[in-house]
Amino acid sequence: MSKLIFTCQNGYEKYLEEELRLNDIEPRSVAGGFISAKSAEKDGNEPKNLCFPHFCMINPVLIEASSVNALSLAIAERFFNINKNLKFEDKWSFIVLPNLTITGIGKRESAVKEQAIEYLRRIAGRISKLAVNKLPDAPGYHRGLVLYFENFNKVYLSADFIWYGQKRVSDDDDAPSRSYLKIEEAYRAMGIEPTQGQTVCDLGAAPGGWSYSAAKRGAKVTAVDNGELKAGAKNNPNIISLAEDAFKFDPTNNFDWLFCDMVEHPNMVIKLLENWIEHNRCRYFIVNLKFGRVRPLELLASLTGNSSIIKKRSISLKIRHLFHDREELTVMGRLE
């Protein structure tokens, strides 16, 4: 049985709690952006394709101390003892998962992290030299050092964790809208992005955040929307704008990518995606579903059930509640 700590976007704990129960994981305590839980699965079999968690700390241990120095030393010693029989050859991530519900705790997190790596240098210099202050290169299961501060004097530590791919990304001054942030984050969660010369169809494109994102990578974009493209998407040489209804658009050629981020009922968007898949009109897709009028776990069930065309045809399918998502899910897939 594994002890687990999941983090998620603050305010979406109820959805994560429901998702965990559906995956035979029993939530034990719930706080802002934080759920501790237990799984009946053996270690190493933790669910790696969940939607709402951003991180999963595996078998975390609780460290308690009242000062920065005491916490930092205990963290360094515990991490060394956990790994003393292992050989480190590659870079490993040292991450603090921010607690956004406690005012002022960020300074504590930074001070403890800085001091802990200094203590680790003294205890195990070679291991500490391989530490990097960044997320792993790709989502999935990783070894490293992850901390989560329950409060100023209680820290959970884990040397094994799952990162589900969510990440805050930087804005672009030429991007037409904040939706640009979602597609940039989706590439990282998906592990692939449009490349030079590939073709993209962006349904419901205006004002053009997603179209601009693909065009800046050299992809050739067909932006379908009766609305107007703006900022970096307007008059972009890599973007062809078509004033048409996205649901009625009937292309004469296929595309490498399908993008879709429309404020429409999610069932309508799912049917649109299914139609594109059935007619082999794309190889990759990134689609955003607004769940304000539909329970998100029902959407997940319809997308991942055995009767789902999307699941049947996808070699890889990821559904994530991204850092930059609000009341929406981002569906990402590669087709057979």
C-alpha positions in Angstrom: 0.0 0.0 0.0 1.3 3.5 -1.0 1.0 6.7 0.9 0.5 9.5 -1.5 0.2 13.3 -1.6 -1.5 14.9 -4.6 -1.4 18.6 -5.4 -3.8 20.4 -7.7 -5.0 23.8 -8.7 -6.5 25.5 -5.7 -10.3 25.3 -5.7 -10.5 22.1 -7.7 -9.9 19.6 -4.9 -13.4 18.2 -5.0 -12.8 17.0 -8.6 -9.5 15.5 -7.8 -11.0 13.8 -4.7 -13.7 12.2 -6.9 -11.2 11.2 -9.5 -9.0 9.5 -6.9 -11.9 7.5 -5.6 -12.8 6.3 -9.1 -9.2 5.0 -9.3 -9.3 3.1 -6.0 -7.3 5.7 -4.1 -8.7 6.7 -0.8 -8.4 10.4 0.2 -7.5 10.9 3.8 -7.3 14.7 4.2 -8.1 17.6 1.9 -6.8 21.2 2.1 -6.3 24.0 -0.5 -4.6 22.4 -3.5 -3.6 19.4 -1.4 -4.9 15.9 -0.8 -3.2 13.1 1.2 -4.3 9.6 0.3 -3.7 5.9 0.4 -3.6 3.5 -2.5 -4.2 -0.3 -2.4 -1.8 -0.6 -5.3 1.8 -1.8 -4.7 4.6 0.8 -4.9 5.4 1.6 -8.5 1.8 1.1 -9.7 0.5 4.6 -8.9 -1.8 6.0 -11.6 0.2 8.0 -14.1 -2.5 9.3 -16.3 -4.8 11.2 -14.0 -6.4 14.5 -15.0 -6.6 16.9 -12.0 -3.4 16.3 -10.0 -0.3 18.3 -10.9 2.0 16.2 -8.8 1.9 13.0 -6.8 4.4 12.5 -4.0 5.0 8.8 -3.3 5.4 7.6 0.2 6.2 11.1 1.7 7.7 11.5 5.1 6.8 14.3 7.5 9.6 16.4 8.9 8.8 18.8 11.8 11.1 21.5 13.2 10.7 25.1 14.3 13.6 26.8 12.6 14.9 27.0 9.0 18.3 25.4 9.9 16.7 22.5 11.8 14.3 21.8 8.9 17.0 22.1 6.3 19.4 19.8 8.1 16.7 17.2 8.7 15.7 17.3 5.0 19.3 16.8 3.8 19.9 14.0 6.2 16.7 12.2 5.3 17.2 12.5 1.6 20.8 11.2 1.9 19.6 8.2 4.1 16.9 7.3 1.6 19.4 7.3 -1.3 22.6 6.2 0.3 22.6 2.8 -1.4 21.7 4.2 -4.8 24.1 5.5 -7.5 23.3 8.9 -9.0 24.5 9.3 -12.6 22.0 11.9 -14.0 20.7 15.3 -13.0 17.8 15.2 -10.5 15.2 17.8 -9.7 14.9 19.6 -6.4 11.4 21.0 -6.3 9.3 22.8 -3.7 5.6 22.5 -4.5 4.2 25.9 -3.4 1.6 26.2 -0.8 -0.5 29.0 -2.1 -3.0 29.1 0.8 -0.6 30.4 3.5 0.4 34.0 3.3 4.2 34.6 3.5 5.2 31.0 3.4 7.1 31.5 0.1 10.1 33.0 1.9 10.2 30.1 4.3 10.1 27.6 1.4 13.0 29.4 -0.4 15.1 29.7 2.7 14.7 26.0 3.6 15.5 24.9 0.0 18.6 27.0 -0.2 19.9 25.9 3.2 19.0 22.2 2.5 21.1 22.0 -0.6 24.0 23.6 1.3 23.8 20.9 4.0 23.5 18.3 1.3 26.8 19.6 -0.2 28.5 18.9 3.1 27.0 15.5 3.5 27.2 14.2 -0.1 28.9 16.7 -2.4 28.7 14.5 -5.5 24.9 14.0 -5.2 24.3 17.6 -4.5 26.2 18.6 -7.7 23.7 16.8 -9.8 20.7 18.7 -8.3 18.8 21.1 -10.6 16.4 23.7 -9.7 13.8 22.9 -12.3 11.1 20.5 -13.4 12.1 17.3 -15.2 12.4 17.4 -19.0 9.3 15.3 -19.5 6.2 14.4 -17.4 6.0 11.0 -15.7 7.6 9.1 -12.9 10.8 10.6 -11.5 13.3 10.3 -8.6 14.5 13.5 -7.0 13.6 15.6 -4.0 10.2 17.1 -3.6 9.0 19.2 -0.7 5.6 20.4 0.3 5.1 22.7 3.3 1.9 21.9 5.3 2.8 25.0 7.4 5.9 26.9 8.5 7.1 24.0 10.7 5.8 20.9 8.9 7.3 19.7 5.6 6.6 16.6 3.6 9.5 15.1 1.7 9.4 12.5 -1.1 12.2 11.1 -3.2 9.8 9.6 -5.7 7.2 11.5 -7.5 4.9 11.8 -10.6 4.7 15.0 -12.5 1.6 15.2 -14.7 3.0 17.9 -17.0 1.3 21.1 -15.7 3.5 24.1 -15.7 3.2 27.9 -15.6 4.5 29.3 -18.9 5.6 32.8 -19.9 3.4 35.1 -21.9 4.3 36.6 -25.3 3.7 40.3 -25.9 2.5 39.4 -29.5 0.0 36.7 -28.3 -3.6 37.8 -29.0 -5.1 36.3 -25.8 -4.3 34.4 -22.6 -5.4 31.2 -24.3 -1.9 31.3 -25.8 -0.7 30.2 -22.3 -2.9 27.1 -22.4 -1.6 25.8 -25.7 2.0 26.4 -24.8 1.5 24.5 -21.6 -0.3 21.7 -23.4 2.7 21.1 -25.6 4.8 20.4 -22.5 2.2 18.1 -21.0 1.8 16.2 -24.3 5.5 16.0 -25.0 5.3 17.2 -28.6 4.5 20.4 -30.5 4.0 21.5 -34.1 7.2 21.9 -36.1 8.4 23.7 -39.2 6.2 23.0 -42.2 3.6 21.0 -40.4 -0.1 21.9 -41.0 -2.5 23.0 -38.3 -6.3 23.6 -38.5 -7.4 25.9 -35.6 -11.2 25.7 -35.3 -12.8 28.7 -33.5 -9.4 30.4 -33.8 -10.2 34.1 -33.0 -8.6 36.1 -31.6 -5.8 33.7 -32.6 -3.7 32.7 -29.5 -3.4 29.1 -30.5 -2.8 29.9 -34.2 -0.1 32.3 -33.3 1.6 29.7 -31.1 1.8 27.2 -34.0 2.8 29.9 -36.6 5.7 31.1 -34.5 7.1 27.6 -34.7 6.9 27.6 -38.5 3.7 25.6 -38.9 1.2 26.5 -41.6 -2.0 27.3 -39.9 -5.6 27.5 -41.3 -7.6 29.6 -38.8 -11.3 29.0 -39.0 -13.6 31.6 -37.3 -16.0 34.3 -38.3 -14.3 36.5 -35.7 -11.2 38.6 -36.4 -7.6 37.5 -35.7 -5.6 40.0 -33.6 -2.1 41.0 -32.6 0.6 38.5 -33.7 -2.0 36.3 -35.5 -3.3 39.1 -37.7 -1.6 39.3 -41.1 0.8 36.5 -40.0 2.4 35.0 -43.2 2.0 31.5 -41.7 -1.7 31.9 -41.0 -4.6 31.7 -43.5 -7.8 33.0 -42.0 -11.1 31.6 -43.2 -14.4 33.3 -42.1 -16.4 30.1 -41.6 -18.4 28.3 -39.0 -16.0 25.8 -37.3 -18.7 23.2 -36.9 -19.6 23.4 -40.6 -16.0 23.6 -42.0 -15.4 20.7 -44.4 -11.7 20.7 -45.4 -10.6 19.3 -48.7 -7.3 18.2 -47.3 -6.1 16.6 -44.1 -3.9 18.3 -41.4 -1.1 17.2 -39.1 -2.7 19.0 -36.1 -6.2 19.9 -35.0 -6.6 22.7 -32.5 -10.0 23.7 -30.9 -10.7 26.1 -28.0 -14.3 27.2 -28.3 -16.8 28.4 -25.7 -19.3 25.8 -26.7 -21.0 22.9 -25.0 -18.3 20.2 -24.5 -20.5 17.4 -26.0 -20.7 19.4 -29.2 -16.9 19.8 -29.3 -16.4 16.1 -28.5 -18.6 15.2 -31.5 -16.6 17.5 -33.7 -13.4 15.9 -32.6 -14.9 12.4 -33.2 -15.9 13.4 -36.7 -12.4 14.6 -37.5 -10.9 11.3 -36.1 -13.4 9.1 -38.0 -12.4 10.9 -41.3 -8.7 10.8 -40.6 -8.4 14.5 -40.9 -5.5 14.9 -38.4 -2.7 13.0 -36.7 -2.5 15.0 -33.5 -5.1 17.1 -31.6 -5.3 19.5 -28.7 -8.9 20.3 -27.8 -10.2 22.3 -24.8 -13.5 21.4 -23.2 -15.5 23.8 -21.0 -17.1 21.9 -18.1 -19.2 24.7 -16.5 -22.4 23.0 -17.7 -21.2 19.4 -17.4 -19.6 17.4 -14.5 -16.0 17.0 -15.4 -15.8 13.4 -14.2 -18.6 12.6 -16.7 -16.6 14.1 -19.5 -13.6 12.0 -18.4 -15.7 8.9 -18.4 -17.1 9.6 -21.9 -13.6 10.3 -23.3 -11.9 7.3 -21.7 -14.6 4.6 -21.8 -14.4 1.5 -23.9 -16.9 2.9 -26.4 -15.0 6.1 -26.9 -13.8 6.6 -30.5 -11.2 9.0 -29.2 -9.7 6.4 -26.9 -9.9 3.6 -29.4 -8.1 5.5 -32.1 -5.5 7.2 -29.9 -2.0 5.8 -29.5 -1.5 8.3 -26.7 -4.3 10.2 -24.9 -3.8 12.7 -22.1 -6.5 14.7 -20.4 -5.3 17.3 -18.0 -6.6 20.2 -16.0 -3.7 22.5 -16.8 -2.2 25.2 -14.6 -3.6 27.8 -17.0 -7.0 26.1 -17.4 -10.0 27.4 -15.5 -13.4 25.5 -15.7 -12.1 23.4 -18.6 -10.1 20.3 -19.5 -7.5 20.0 -22.2 -7.6 16.8 -24.3 -4.4 15.9 -26.1 -3.8 12.9 -28.4 -1.8 11.2 -31.1 -3.8 9.0 -33.5 -2.9 5.6 -34.8 
